[in-house]
Each structure stands twice: as C-alpha cells, then as structure tokens.
Amino acid sequence: LGAEEFAKKMAAWYVENDPGPAAPTWAAPQTDLADWQSMVVPSKWEEQGLDFDGIAWFRTQVQIPAAWAGQDLTLSLGPIDDRDTTYFNGEPVGSTEQYDAPRTYTVPGRLVKAGANALAVRILDTGGVGGIWGTPEVMTCKPAGDPNATPVQLAGTWRYRIGKALADATPVPQAMGNNPNVSTVLCNAMIAPLEPFAIKGAIWYQGESNAGAAEQYSRLLPTL
C-alpha cells in the first residue's frame, strides 16, 4: 500500500474497531476517568501487569503555566510501541507508525490554556511489548519558541482504558515495504522462487525477535 492509501485504510480500521473516538470521545477534557485504571508511564505495559495486544488509551493532565497560554508547545513523549495517535484537549496533534521512533509533536497555541490540559494517547500494539516506553526525562512539554523554558515533566502515573483486544478486531492493515515481519514479504521474496526446484533438505536459521512465541514453531516449521 502507498502511504496515502495505507493512511485511509488505517483510519477506516480505527472507525470499525476503536470505541474511543465515539462521542463522547475518550480524548475530550470532560471525559469521566473514574473507571479508568492507573499505570506508571513511561514503562512497557507488560511490566505493569497488562498482558495485552490491541488498542489502549492513556490519559494525563498537563499543568500549563499562565504565561504559556495561547503559545505553540513542543510535546515530547519518547518512543511508543507500536503506533500512536496523540490528542491535546480533545484534538489530534500527531501520529507515528514506528515503534522505536521518538514522538515529538507541535501543539497549536489555540488549544493551549492556563492550568489543566488533557493529554491523551491512543496506542495500537500489534505484538510483543507495548506502551510509552522511553525514559522519564524525555517526556516533556514546553513552549515551541523558547528553548530555555523549564519544561513541564509528563512522566508519572497516567490513567488508561482498554479499547479492543487485537484478537477481537478485524485484521490490521499492513504497509508492506521491506519489513520482514509483515505477512507474505519473506514468503514471496524468498520461498516462492524455490518452488520449481526439488529440495532434498534445508538448513534453517531462526532469528530471536519472536523468541517469546517459540511454541508456534511446532506448527510453523512442519507447515513450511
């Protein structure tokens, strides 16, 4: 899929599978968080007792000094596994697809008010660990035009709510590219060309990125 087509398919997938954007959206400042659970951020959520693949929403309040009201802000969250859409006072301010890419977004000044502001992050984890997993010092918010301003620290206890488990969702669209972990990439590129040949034996070298799913190979290798 091209970038534009992939973005459209992902947007449609979220509409179908994510309850968070439905009115009242879970990103809205007035959202009742009474039944949301708590988690220390940053962390890999499996380390906090959440063994989960799918959509989860995280929320915190950002206390903005009065002098910053109406100014553009630079919001830094560090890496998020796998994909995020980040909202400030209910409006999206950025999204990233790469699990290890540091998130840095600009919050437009029209959304910034003195006092408490709602920061929400929708996370889609498609396997392995998940969460906002960088280091505390990189999680900050400060005026975009003032590099000397003392940043507001964002690490701490956040609230979270499960959207939908991956097992209960429709298949997630895949951007093919050269990612060896995407379905069909290795098969079409490395296995299909061997089909015309008679094979007497094979030497299999297995990587370690999915060592946590070792049991799957009792089915995958005989199938191959």
C-alpha positions as CSV (number, residue, x, y, z in Angstrom):
1,L,0.0,0.0,0.0
2,G,1.1,3.5,-0.7
3,A,1.3,6.0,2.2
4,E,-1.9,7.8,1.4
5,E,-3.9,4.6,0.8
6,F,-2.5,3.0,3.9
7,A,-3.5,6.0,6.0
8,K,-7.1,5.8,4.7
9,K,-7.3,2.1,5.4
10,M,-5.9,2.7,9.0
11,A,-8.5,5.4,9.6
12,A,-11.3,3.1,8.4
13,W,-9.9,0.3,10.6
14,Y,-9.9,2.6,13.7
15,V,-13.5,3.6,13.0
16,E,-14.5,0.0,12.8
17,N,-12.6,-1.2,15.8
18,D,-11.8,1.6,18.3
19,P,-14.6,2.7,20.7
20,G,-12.5,5.7,21.9
21,P,-13.4,8.3,19.2
22,A,-17.2,7.7,19.5
23,A,-19.0,10.6,21.2
24,P,-18.1,11.5,23.9
25,T,-14.6,10.8,22.7
26,W,-12.1,9.4,25.3
27,A,-9.7,12.3,24.3
28,A,-12.1,15.0,25.4
29,P,-11.1,17.0,28.5
30,Q,-14.5,16.4,30.2
31,T,-14.2,12.6,29.9
32,D,-15.0,10.8,33.1
33,L,-11.9,8.8,34.1
34,A,-13.5,7.2,37.2
35,D,-13.4,3.7,35.8
36,W,-10.0,4.1,34.1
37,Q,-7.1,2.2,35.6
38,S,-3.7,3.6,36.6
39,M,-0.2,2.9,35.3
40,V,3.3,4.4,35.7
41,V,4.5,6.0,32.5
42,P,7.0,5.5,30.8
43,S,7.0,1.7,31.0
44,K,6.3,-1.3,28.9
45,W,2.8,-2.1,29.9
46,E,3.6,-5.8,30.3
47,E,6.0,-4.8,33.1
48,Q,3.0,-3.1,34.8
49,G,0.8,-6.3,34.7
50,L,-1.0,-5.6,31.4
51,D,-0.5,-8.6,29.1
52,F,-2.3,-7.2,26.1
53,D,-2.2,-6.7,22.3
54,G,-4.6,-4.2,20.8
55,I,-5.9,-0.7,21.3
56,A,-5.4,1.1,24.7
57,W,-6.0,4.7,25.6
58,F,-3.8,6.7,28.1
59,R,-4.6,10.0,29.7
60,T,-2.9,12.6,31.9
61,Q,-3.4,16.2,32.8
62,V,-0.7,18.7,31.8
63,Q,-0.5,21.8,34.1
64,I,0.4,24.7,31.8
65,P,1.7,28.0,33.3
66,A,-0.4,31.1,32.7
67,A,2.5,32.7,30.6
68,W,2.3,29.8,28.1
69,A,-1.4,30.1,27.3
70,G,-2.0,30.5,23.6
71,Q,1.5,29.6,22.7
72,D,2.5,26.7,20.4
73,L,4.0,23.9,22.5
74,T,6.6,21.2,21.8
75,L,5.3,17.9,23.1
76,S,7.9,15.1,23.6
77,L,6.8,11.6,24.6
78,G,9.7,9.3,23.6
79,P,9.1,6.0,21.7
80,I,5.6,4.4,21.7
81,D,5.1,0.7,20.8
82,D,3.7,0.3,18.2
83,R,1.6,3.1,16.8
84,D,0.1,6.2,18.4
85,T,-2.4,9.0,17.8
86,T,-1.9,11.8,20.3
87,Y,-4.5,14.3,21.3
88,F,-4.3,17.6,23.2
89,N,-7.6,18.9,24.7
90,G,-9.5,16.5,22.5
91,E,-7.9,17.3,19.2
92,P,-5.3,15.2,17.4
93,V,-1.8,16.8,17.3
94,G,0.3,13.9,15.7
95,S,0.6,10.2,15.0
96,T,3.5,7.8,14.2
97,E,3.6,4.3,13.0
98,Q,7.2,3.3,14.1
99,Y,7.5,1.5,17.5
100,D,11.0,2.9,18.3
101,A,10.7,6.5,16.9
102,P,10.7,9.3,19.5
103,R,7.4,11.2,19.3
104,T,7.8,15.0,19.1
105,Y,4.6,16.9,18.2
106,T,3.7,20.6,18.0
107,V,0.5,21.6,19.9
108,P,-1.0,24.7,18.3
109,G,-1.5,27.6,20.6
110,R,-5.2,27.8,20.1
111,L,-5.5,24.5,22.1
112,V,-3.3,25.7,25.0
113,K,-4.8,27.2,28.1
114,A,-3.5,28.0,31.5
115,G,-4.0,25.3,34.2
116,A,-5.1,21.7,33.5
117,N,-5.0,20.5,29.9
118,A,-6.0,17.0,28.8
119,L,-3.3,14.9,27.1
120,A,-4.5,11.6,25.5
121,V,-2.6,8.9,23.6
122,R,-4.2,6.1,21.7
123,I,-1.8,3.2,21.3
124,L,-2.1,0.3,19.0
125,D,0.2,-2.6,19.9
126,T,0.2,-5.4,17.4
127,G,2.5,-7.9,19.2
128,G,5.3,-8.2,21.7
129,V,5.6,-5.4,24.3
130,G,3.5,-2.3,24.2
131,G,3.3,1.2,25.8
132,I,5.0,4.5,26.2
133,W,8.4,3.0,27.0
134,G,11.2,5.6,26.8
135,T,12.9,7.3,29.7
136,P,11.2,9.8,32.1
137,E,13.5,12.7,31.2
138,V,12.4,12.7,27.5
139,M,8.7,13.1,28.4
140,T,8.3,16.9,28.4
141,C,6.2,19.8,27.3
142,K,7.4,23.4,26.7
143,P,6.9,26.5,24.5
144,A,8.0,25.8,21.0
145,G,9.7,29.2,20.6
146,D,11.6,29.2,24.0
147,P,14.4,26.6,24.2
148,N,15.4,28.0,27.6
149,A,12.0,27.5,29.2
150,T,11.8,24.9,32.1
151,P,9.7,22.1,30.6
152,V,6.7,20.5,32.3
153,Q,7.5,16.9,33.1
154,L,5.0,14.3,31.9
155,A,6.3,11.1,33.4
156,G,4.3,9.7,36.3
157,T,1.0,8.0,37.0
158,W,-1.3,8.1,34.0
159,R,-4.9,6.6,33.6
160,Y,-5.6,4.1,30.9
161,R,-8.6,2.2,29.4
162,I,-8.7,-0.8,27.1
163,G,-10.3,-0.1,23.7
164,K,-10.3,-3.5,22.0
165,A,-8.1,-6.6,22.0
166,L,-6.4,-7.4,18.7
167,A,-7.9,-10.9,18.9
168,D,-11.4,-9.3,18.8
169,A,-10.6,-6.8,16.0
170,T,-10.7,-7.2,12.2
171,P,-7.2,-7.6,10.6
172,V,-5.0,-4.6,10.9
173,P,-3.9,-3.1,7.5
174,Q,-0.3,-3.7,6.7
175,A,2.1,-1.3,4.9
176,M,4.3,-3.8,3.0
177,G,7.6,-2.1,2.3
178,N,10.6,-4.3,3.2
179,N,9.5,-5.2,6.8
180,P,10.4,-8.9,7.1
181,N,7.7,-9.2,9.9
182,V,4.8,-8.4,7.6
183,S,2.9,-11.3,6.1
184,T,4.0,-12.5,2.7
185,V,7.2,-10.4,2.4
186,L,9.6,-13.2,3.2
187,C,7.4,-15.9,1.6
188,N,7.0,-14.1,-1.8
189,A,10.6,-12.9,-1.9
190,M,12.5,-16.0,-0.5
191,I,10.2,-19.1,-0.5
192,A,8.2,-18.7,-3.7
193,P,11.2,-18.6,-6.0
194,L,12.3,-22.0,-4.7
195,E,9.0,-23.7,-5.7
196,P,10.2,-25.0,-9.1
197,F,13.2,-26.9,-7.5
198,A,13.3,-30.3,-5.9
199,I,14.6,-29.9,-2.4
200,K,16.4,-32.7,-0.6
201,G,17.0,-30.8,2.7
202,A,17.2,-27.4,4.3
203,I,19.2,-25.6,7.0
204,W,17.0,-23.2,8.9
205,Y,18.5,-20.2,10.7
206,Q,16.0,-18.7,13.2
207,G,16.2,-15.1,14.5
208,E,15.4,-14.1,18.0
209,S,12.9,-11.3,17.7
210,N,9.9,-13.6,18.3
211,A,11.6,-15.9,20.9
212,G,8.6,-15.3,23.2
213,A,6.4,-17.3,20.6
214,A,8.7,-20.3,20.4
215,E,5.8,-22.7,20.7
216,Q,4.4,-21.6,17.4
217,Y,7.2,-23.3,15.6
218,S,5.7,-26.7,16.5
219,R,3.2,-25.8,13.8
220,L,5.0,-23.3,11.5
221,L,8.1,-25.4,10.7
222,P,6.1,-28.6,9.7
223,T,3.8,-26.4,7.6
224,L,6.8,-24.8,5.8
